[in-house]
Amino acid sequence: MELNKTETAQPQVVPKKKSKAFIIVLTLLVLFGGWFGLTKYFHGQHHEETDDAQVEANISPVISKIPGYISKIYVKDNQLVKKGDTLMVLDDQDLNIMVEQAEAALGTAKSNLAAAQANSNAANRNISSSDAAITTANAQIEAAKVNVWRTTQDYERYANLIKDHSITQQQFEQADAAKQQAERQLQVLIGQRNQASTQTGVVTSQSTASAQQIGVAGSVIKQREVDVENAKLNLSYTVILAPEAGVVSKVPIQAGQFLQAGQQLFSIVLNSDKWVVANFKETQYDKMREGQKVIIHADAFPSHDFDATLSSFSPATGAKFALLPPDNASGNFVKVVQRLPVKIEFTNKADPLIRKLRAGMNVYVDVHLD
C-alpha cells in the first residue's frame, strides 16, 4: 500500500517597496529648513530685532505745592483734560487769613514810614529854626560888642573926668554900670548862641536818626510787600491746574484728605508725543546707527506696520541706571550680556493708531541696517 506524501507549502517572502512619499516629504523638509535658515541668515545680516521694547510717553506728575485739605476734585480716572483745566481745589480759609494778616502788616509798615518821614520833616524844620536862632544870636553878639566898646569908651572917658572932678560921682557910676551891663549882656548872648549851636547838633542828630528810620521803614515795607505776594502765591496754589493736555491716570485721593507739600497726587500722560525705547543686546550694537529705518509691530495691533527712525542711543546700559548697579569688582564675576536702551521715534505722525498706543505697551522692533 503506497503512502501519499503530503508536501507542506512554504510561504514566499515578497520584498517591500520603498515609499516615495517619505522621500519626497523628507526632501521637502530639508529644502524648507535650508531655505528658512538661509533666509534668517541673510535677514540677520541686514536687520536687528528685539521684542524687549515698550511704548513711552511724557508723564507729568500732579504735585501739591502747599499742605492742606482737599475741598473738591474735578477729575476722575482716565479723563481727558486740557492745559489749564482745574483738577482740584484745596481749602483756602487759612490762606485767606494769612493774606489779610500780611496786608495789615504792610499797612502798619506804610504808617511807620509816614511817621518817620513826618519826624524827619519836623527835625529839618527844627534845624532851620536853630540855624536862624544862631544867625540872630550872632547879630545880637555883634551889636553887644559894639555896645561894650561904646560903654568902655564912656567909662574910660568918665574915669579921666572924675579925677578932675569934672563930673559927679553919680555920672561915673552910671558909666561903670552901663559898661558892666553891656559886658554881661555880651556873655549872655554868647551863651545863648552856644546853646543854639548845641541844640542844632542835637536836632541834626535827630534828623539823621529820622532819615535812618525812613530807610528802615522802607525796607520793612518791601519785606511786607514780599510777604503779601508770598501769601497770595500760596493762596493761588489752592487751585491745582493741569500743566499740560493729556489723560489723567488713576486718581487715588478723596475730598477731605490732607495733603503734604510736595506730595504727588496722580499723573497726566501727555498726548503731545510718543516714542519707543528698545533694549538691544550689546552684541547687536555694532551695525546700528542713528537715522536707520525701523519697523514697529505692537502687540495690540500685530498686523499694522508703524514706520519709525532710530533716534538716539543711551549713554549707558540699563544696568547702570538701576537702583543697585552691578559692581563687578566685588565677589565672583559672571559675565552677563548687557542691554542698551535705544530711542526710536515714529515718522508718520498722522498714523491714527499712534494715538491708540499707550505708554508701557509691548512692541516688536525691526531695525533696517542698510
Backbone hydrogen bonds, N-H to C=O, Kabsch-Sander energy under -0.5 kcal/mol:
donor,donor_aa,acceptor,acceptor_aa,energy
5,K,3,L,-0.7
6,T,4,N,-0.6
7,E,5,K,-0.7
14,V,12,Q,-0.5
20,K,18,K,-0.5
23,I,19,S,-1.1
24,I,20,K,-2.2
25,V,21,A,-2.7
26,L,22,F,-2.8
27,T,23,I,-2.5
28,L,24,I,-2.7
29,L,25,V,-2.6
30,V,26,L,-2.5
31,L,27,T,-2.7
32,F,28,L,-3.1
33,G,29,L,-2.9
34,G,30,V,-2.5
35,W,31,L,-2.9
36,F,32,F,-3.1
37,G,33,G,-2.7
38,L,34,G,-2.8
39,T,35,W,-2.7
40,K,36,F,-2.5
41,Y,37,G,-2.4
42,F,38,L,-2.9
43,H,39,T,-2.4
44,G,40,K,-2.5
45,Q,41,Y,-1.2
46,H,42,F,-0.6
46,H,43,H,-1.1
47,H,43,H,-0.9
48,E,367,V,-1.8
50,T,365,V,-1.8
53,A,51,D,-1.5
53,A,363,V,-0.5
54,Q,277,V,-1.8
55,V,361,M,-2.0
56,E,275,W,-3.8
58,N,273,D,-0.7
60,S,58,N,-0.5
60,S,268,I,-2.9
62,V,266,F,-3.1
63,I,61,P,-0.6
64,S,263,Q,-2.0
65,K,63,I,-0.5
68,G,259,L,-1.8
70,I,257,Q,-2.4
71,S,89,V,-2.8
72,K,89,V,-1.9
74,Y,87,L,-2.8
75,V,87,L,-0.7
78,N,248,V,-1.3
79,Q,76,K,-1.4
81,V,246,G,-2.9
84,G,242,A,-2.4
85,D,82,K,-2.0
87,L,85,D,-0.5
87,L,240,I,-3.0
88,M,240,I,-1.3
89,V,72,K,-2.6
90,L,238,T,-3.0
91,D,69,Y,-2.9
96,N,92,D,-2.2
97,I,93,Q,-1.8
98,M,94,D,-1.9
99,V,95,L,-2.0
100,E,96,N,-2.1
101,Q,97,I,-2.5
102,A,98,M,-2.3
103,E,99,V,-2.4
104,A,100,E,-2.4
105,A,101,Q,-2.5
106,L,102,A,-1.9
107,G,103,E,-2.1
108,T,104,A,-2.3
109,A,105,A,-2.2
110,K,106,L,-2.2
111,S,107,G,-2.1
112,N,108,T,-2.4
113,L,109,A,-1.9
114,A,110,K,-2.2
115,A,111,S,-2.5
116,A,112,N,-2.4
117,Q,113,L,-2.4
118,A,114,A,-2.3
119,N,115,A,-2.5
120,S,116,A,-2.2
121,N,117,Q,-2.5
122,A,118,A,-2.5
123,A,119,N,-2.5
124,N,120,S,-2.3
125,R,121,N,-2.2
126,N,122,A,-2.4
127,I,123,A,-2.2
128,S,124,N,-2.0
129,S,125,R,-2.5
130,S,126,N,-2.8
131,D,127,I,-2.6
132,A,128,S,-2.5
133,A,129,S,-2.5
134,I,130,S,-2.5
135,T,131,D,-2.4
136,T,132,A,-2.5
137,A,133,A,-2.6
138,N,134,I,-2.5
139,A,135,T,-2.1
140,Q,136,T,-2.6
141,I,137,A,-2.4
142,E,138,N,-2.2
143,A,139,A,-2.2
144,A,140,Q,-2.6
145,K,141,I,-2.6
146,V,142,E,-2.0
147,N,143,A,-2.2
148,V,144,A,-2.9
149,W,145,K,-2.8
150,R,146,V,-2.6
151,T,147,N,-2.8
152,T,148,V,-2.3
153,Q,149,W,-2.2
154,D,150,R,-2.4
155,Y,151,T,-2.6
156,E,152,T,-2.7
157,R,153,Q,-2.3
158,Y,154,D,-2.8
159,A,155,Y,-2.2
160,N,156,E,-1.7
161,L,157,R,-1.9
162,I,158,Y,-2.3
163,K,159,A,-0.9
164,D,160,N,-0.8
165,H,162,I,-0.6
166,S,161,L,-2.7
167,I,161,L,-0.6
172,F,168,T,-1.6
173,E,169,Q,-2.4
174,Q,170,Q,-2.2
175,A,171,Q,-2.0
176,D,172,F,-2.4
177,A,173,E,-2.6
178,A,174,Q,-2.4
179,K,175,A,-2.1
180,Q,176,D,-2.4
181,Q,177,A,-2.6
182,A,178,A,-2.2
183,E,179,K,-2.1
184,R,180,Q,-2.5
185,Q,181,Q,-2.5
186,L,182,A,-2.0
187,Q,183,E,-2.0
188,V,184,R,-2.5
189,L,185,Q,-2.3
190,I,186,L,-2.3
191,G,187,Q,-2.3
192,Q,188,V,-2.4
193,R,189,L,-2.5
194,N,190,I,-2.4
195,Q,191,G,-2.5
196,A,192,Q,-2.4
197,S,193,R,-2.4
198,T,194,N,-2.6
199,Q,195,Q,-2.6
200,T,196,A,-2.2
201,G,197,S,-2.1
202,V,198,T,-2.2
203,V,199,Q,-2.8
204,T,200,T,-2.6
205,S,201,G,-2.2
206,Q,202,V,-2.4
207,S,203,V,-2.5
208,T,204,T,-2.3
209,A,205,S,-2.6
210,S,206,Q,-2.6
211,A,207,S,-2.4
212,Q,208,T,-2.3
213,Q,209,A,-2.4
214,I,210,S,-1.9
215,G,211,A,-1.9
216,V,212,Q,-2.6
217,A,213,Q,-3.0
218,G,214,I,-2.5
219,S,215,G,-2.2
220,V,216,V,-2.5
221,I,217,A,-2.1
222,K,218,G,-2.1
223,Q,219,S,-2.3
224,R,220,V,-2.8
225,E,221,I,-2.7
226,V,222,K,-2.2
227,D,223,Q,-2.3
228,V,224,R,-2.3
229,E,225,E,-2.6
230,N,226,V,-2.9
231,A,227,D,-2.5
232,K,228,V,-2.6
233,L,229,E,-2.6
234,N,230,N,-2.6
235,L,231,A,-1.9
236,S,232,K,-2.1
237,Y,233,L,-1.3
238,T,235,L,-1.4
239,V,236,S,-1.4
240,I,88,M,-2.2
240,I,238,T,-0.7
241,L,239,V,-0.6
242,A,85,D,-2.3
246,G,81,V,-2.0
247,V,269,V,-2.4
248,V,79,Q,-3.0
249,S,267,S,-2.7
256,G,70,I,-2.3
257,Q,254,Q,-1.8
259,L,68,G,-3.2
262,G,64,S,-4.0
263,Q,260,Q,-1.8
265,L,62,V,-3.2
266,F,62,V,-0.8
268,I,60,S,-2.5
269,V,247,V,-2.7
270,L,58,N,-2.7
270,L,268,I,-0.7
271,N,245,A,-1.2
275,W,56,E,-2.1
276,V,344,I,-2.9
277,V,54,Q,-2.3
278,A,276,V,-0.6
278,A,342,V,-2.4
279,N,52,D,-3.0
280,F,278,A,-0.9
280,F,340,L,-1.8
282,E,338,Q,-2.2
284,Q,281,K,-1.9
285,Y,282,E,-0.9
288,M,285,Y,-0.6
291,G,310,L,-3.2
292,Q,289,R,-1.4
294,V,308,A,-2.4
295,I,366,D,-2.7
296,I,306,F,-2.3
297,H,364,Y,-2.6
298,A,301,F,-0.7
299,D,362,N,-2.0
301,F,298,A,-0.6
304,H,301,F,-1.6
306,F,296,I,-2.5
306,F,304,H,-0.6
307,D,305,D,-0.6
308,A,294,V,-2.2
309,T,345,E,-2.6
310,L,292,Q,-2.5
311,S,309,T,-0.6
311,S,343,K,-2.3
312,S,343,K,-1.4
314,S,341,P,-2.4
318,G,339,R,-1.9
320,K,317,T,-0.8
321,F,317,T,-0.6
321,F,318,G,-0.9
322,A,319,A,-1.3
328,N,326,P,-0.5
330,S,327,D,-1.5
334,V,332,N,-0.5
340,L,280,F,-3.2
342,V,278,A,-2.4
343,K,312,S,-2.5
344,I,276,V,-3.2
345,E,309,T,-2.3
346,F,274,K,-0.6
347,T,307,D,-2.0
348,N,307,D,-0.9
349,K,347,T,-1.4
351,D,348,N,-1.7
354,I,351,D,-1.3
355,R,351,D,-0.6
355,R,352,P,-0.6
356,K,353,L,-0.6
357,L,353,L,-0.7
357,L,354,I,-1.0
360,G,55,V,-3.4
361,M,358,R,-2.1
363,V,53,A,-1.9
364,Y,297,H,-3.4
365,V,50,T,-2.7
366,D,295,I,-2.3
367,V,48,E,-3.2
368,H,293,K,-2.9
368,H,366,D,-0.5
369,L,46,H,-2.6
369,L,367,V,-0.7
370,D,46,H,-0.6
